[in-house]
Amino acid sequence: MIGKSQPRIDGVSKVRGTAMYTDDIRLPGMLVGKLLRSPHAHARVLHVDTSAAEALPGVKAVITGRDLPIAYGMLPVSQDEHALAVDVVRHVGEPVAAVAAMDERIASRALDLINVDYELLPAILDPSEALVRNDVKIQDRAVEANVERRVRLVFGDVEDGFRRAVHVRKDRFTKKGAGHASLEPHAAIASFTQDGLTLWTATQVPHYVHRTLARVLQMPMERIRVIKPTLGGGFGGKGEPMPLELVASALAVRCGRPVKITYDREEVFFTNRGRHAYTMELETGVTAEGLITAVRFSCLLDGGAYGSFGVVTLYYSGQLLTLPYHVPALEFQGARVFTNKPACGAQRGHGGVAPRFAFEVQLDRIASDLGLDPVEIRLRNQVRSGDVTINELKVTSCGFGECVEAAAEAVGWSRRRGRLPRGRGVGLAGGAYVSGAALPIYFNDMPHSNVVITADRDGGVTVLSGAADIGQGSDTMLALVAAEVLSLPMEAVRVVAADTGITPVDLGSYSSRVTFMAGNACRQAAEELRDKLFAGAAEKLGLAVEDLELRAGVIQKISAAEPAMSFGEAVAAAEGAGVPLTGVGGYRPPDLAGRYKGGGVGPSPAYSFGAHAAEVEVDELTGEVRVIRLAAAHDLGRALNPVAAEGQVEGAAVMGFGETLLEIHEVDGHGRLKASDFLEYKFPTSLDAPEVESLLVESNDPQGPFGAKEVGEGSLHPAIPAIINAVYDAAGVWIHDLPLQPHTVRAAISRGGS
């Protein structure tokens, strides 16, 4: 099975339209929940009068922040949110009250009848202002002014590295925020009965939603069940507990009836949790041969009103900068600030995308300064398998050099770069990302991922996993791993996932952890089940366990011509011998944390590597950039399911393309969203996306399941700088500010460069 393209086990239901998403679910007596949102960017909530709404016929419950006073947050260091604002609203669109009613019309009318008295407060919308302004506090826990966290890390002798450098380059880069643009909006349905609370929700992290519900509702965890139905895209935007999950649950408890809340598109943009806006300064020293001697990097992140994943994003910005190159000395300084905007969080490849754009563009500029080929400067500086970076990241497997060469070859680099007609060019960039975080989000002794597999007498097995399939195909991956170990066809494997009532704990889908961690847990569970089958079959057949093998769904003596026992017969034999036919597996990463403060963010059991080459056309009169094609090479360890891996590479590359040319998530001078629907928020459709060629490079990681590592996020990082570098080849201008809009390109061309 492994290494052969397999159809997704949920593919038919999605194509036929029979897959059940959260908003498709209908429960008897279900009410509609809606949230009242603040029109102000920053204000004190003086009083909320709900009496008129409560008196409206058809309204079953109204709640405010006073009903949910316990704060929560994704990270232990940022427990700063409330499901409904208690005393202060910190951005336009923050929820203040909620209603449950018989239908949507009544619920909307009830919201209109709620009267909120606000005292307006000064709003801070500029992250540079947030750095220094002390008279306005967005969050009391800010360490200074409105700074959530400052980081300074120094590795190696940075000053000596710059002294030894023959050439030093310093540049400034910016990138605006972006949104996830998942087609499925956030949705949640809560039902409260004598058996407890059940929540169906479009989430990437059922485990963390479960914990947060117990905390905020003050309800024992054993009385709560969280189920993730089919999910229509996440990209990080559904990677933490959300207000609608808590509010729907509280309303259901209050009413004793099921309550559904589905966000409209504007509400999704209010929720945000998208890409931080970055301002970056990067200084790099190199030898005459282009070997890096030292790097100094600083960044300012606009975090919005709440913490979310922001501290991790901030640390990743510097910690992952050393990959995929050998950097002997690094100084990293960064700050994440609070502003009166929707909170930023974890968007695909978070913490690495903007810094990688800056580093890869500057590396091309250094190559140009020195008269070196951009491919050659990358190959000279590449890390290799077995290396340990200056900040203690351990490289277990690395196919970066092969990725660079494959991407370059795909666009005819050696014969076409610098030789195409004016207005047409090619560019290349590299990248790397984690295969899961080595440490959990909160300290615990559990495995990060657990899988249980049970066998049936009909010759099939059931895989129980808490991992969340968010469209990336992790359920299919689990079926594939189990089928491989147990020598079964894919259709004999049933996957039950992401239901805290019946599946074991898994920490969720974030940081590209699922294939590596859940895949390892699944393999371990399948191997334990196989061993129990062999034990039962050996006793029945009068053979030694070591003489048996599984092949094509039958157990037989090694090298025997005839099958001895079918899989189902072996199950029956083992059960008859009193052997429970269950395999249990769990994965916990080794101790990888660096020996310094902040050393727990960045280490991973494995790193993916990649390189993209872009071919573009630039209209020098209008500044319009057209990306013709992207050749995306990705080192994923081993392709368990090549067609699925290629899809992940293509999706990530197109997402990077969108953030390069189109996507902006920002507010106006009053804190109101500039784009709040898919008419205004521009992202690539199938008519816009360039041709993407997926090039899978296999380095066979020694710790990954069958050698696999991540493929879902790392393929986004090189796409952006590859396009920017291609624009230089086409038009002779460097662009340091994203997104790359026609007027900025035209202005750069008019200036004759940048």
Phi, psi and omega in degrees: 000314187296133178089359178247137182294128182236144175292150179290142183289342177257007186295315183296316181295326179288319180293321181281347181082016180265351178297138183262109173271167185304315184289347177283341187284133176235127178245149179301134178072018186289136178260163176259128175255143176218153184249137171270130187243150182289138173273357187249147179283331181203119182198152174272134179272109184274317183199141176238115180259112183252006189299317181293322178294319181295331182278349182291126178303135180096349176273127184255338178196148173224132178229158176230183180301333179295338180276345180227069190279351186275128181282156179212175177180163183288319182260147176303331182275357184224057175274072191235012183247156170234148180300322173229139184304135182266301183242330187222139168260140188242359173199156175299132180096358178291133182290140184242325180210166181213151179230154169237127185219172184294327178209175186292324180298315180292320180298318179294319178296322180296320178300321179297335183272352178278129181251124180242126174266123180245148166249112185293140177240155177300138179255141176248118182245346181259120181299330177293324176292321180299331180298328192239345188278116184261345185280348178236125179246113177284319176229131180296336183277003176302140184284334177195147183042243177238034179271120176286316183205137169250144178229136170221119179232135179231128179232129181076183181266091185294315182297318178296323179298318178288328176296323182282345183290139174276331181222133178234132179234137178232129183221159176244138181225151174224152173217129178284163178291161179218160179249165184285326179057038173295139180294321178278125175285168174297138179210148180209143175230126179244140176226130181239121179229186178296341179276349180123197184259130172241131180236122169263127185209147176279088185225154173267348189224070180304324181297315182287327174296318178303311180297319183290321176301315180299321182290310187286321181273354183054052182234138178302140182300328181290349177264007184235136176231129179243128182237130174260110173288191172305138185241134183262056177095140179228300179058020183102340183289344177242029188264015177205162178301140184239155182305320185296330179292319180287320182290315178301320180294315180296320178293321179295320177296318181293320186271333189073018178225154178297145179228130176248136171234124174237124180288144166277176188296323178298320180295326176298316179292327174296323180290320174059254189063026183271197185294131174295145166283137185239142162238127189226144170236132186227130179232128183226134175252142181221161172280177178297334179274358179090010178283131182291133177251330180194152177226136173234122186228135174225148181211151175239123182251129174274106187269351187075199194278342187225167187288314181049225177272009195304321181296321177294316178302318180298311180296317178304325184305324179261322185296324183269000183293332183290336178269142009259029185242159175278112180243106185285343180208133183220134169240124181236127173232136180208159176216140171246127184245154172274137171225166182274065180223163173304142186294139172271155183213232185253107172249142185340114180078025191303145179086340183251338191292305182293312177300324179293321174304311181297314185294316184289326176290317178295324178298321175295322179293322177295318178300318178296317179302321185267356182073030181256156175284131179303328176293315183295320181295329177287318180294326179292331185258002189294146169280163182226165178305134180094348179289153170238123184289169182298334177259024168072030172271128186263121181267104183277331178206148185205120174243031185298313180302318178296324178295315179301313182293321180293316180295318179297317180296323184296331179255011180064044189308307189296333182255352186242332182294127180076003183239359180279160178301153178308135182094358178226138183200170176234150179215161184219150177205159180244176179189173179200156177204170184279155169252065184092150177277140182290335179246146175288166181293325173235150186290126176202166182261005182287154163301150180289335180214139180228144178222138173239133178237129177246149181253147180244152181293345179280003178093010178247174177225157175241126178261123177252120182216141176276359181295145184257115173281114183250024182107349182278350176092028183290330176297319178295321177300316180297317178298320181296315180296315179297317180296322180296312183292321186265003177056048180244156171289155182302324183291349178272359183249123176253132181249126172245119189225157168056051175223105188294347178281335185226348181253152180289166186292134168222140187284352173114182182258097174201158178054032174051045188263343197290310181300315183293311188274308178292327177297317176295318179296320180294317179299317179297317179296318180294322179293322177295319178296317178301317180297322178292323176298316179299320181297315179293318180293320181298319179294319181293322185268351183070032180242163175281145180304319183292351179269358186256154173215155174260129179213121177054042175081011177230152175259131181213165176291139182306130179070008179285151181278329185250142175292144181265326187198135177286166180301314180297321177295322178294324176298313180298320180295317180293319178296321178296332179274003178081021181262118177297127184271069179223136173246137182237132178225149177214146179236128174230124181297154173294168179287106185241355187300139177293155184270057179199161180296126185093358183288355178275349180253115182127316178298141180215152177295343176196156178237137171273159178224155181197167175211138176241144170241133182243146172240128185228162168239137179238123174275108187287345176280321184256341185082004180289135178249129176243122177271117183278316181201156173233127171258112190248104178263133185221127174273104183251018181080284173209139179277102178295319181223091190306319182295325177290320179296318178298322177297321178294318179297315180297315181298317180294319180296318180291325177296319176297320176302316180298318180289338179286318190250336195233317202274129177219122173246106182207172183243166176272190184292352177252005180086010180269144181300134174281331178227119184233011175207178185278359169280325185263324179277114186270124174216159189289136170260182179296337179281341182262330190295139177283169171295132178239125175255116179273125180241105183272124179249129185250120178251355178050080181293133184292340182258348184280159178294115185056025177093002187278155169214194193289153175217356189276330186244324186299335181284356175277323190303314184283344186298314185298304181293333177298320179293316180299317180293328177291326177298322177297316180297328183278320190235356177075022179232146176257135178249125181251359184234128182248150001285162185276089185267152184307319183292329178288323178292316180297319179296319179296319178295320179296324179284344182084019180143196180214000000 
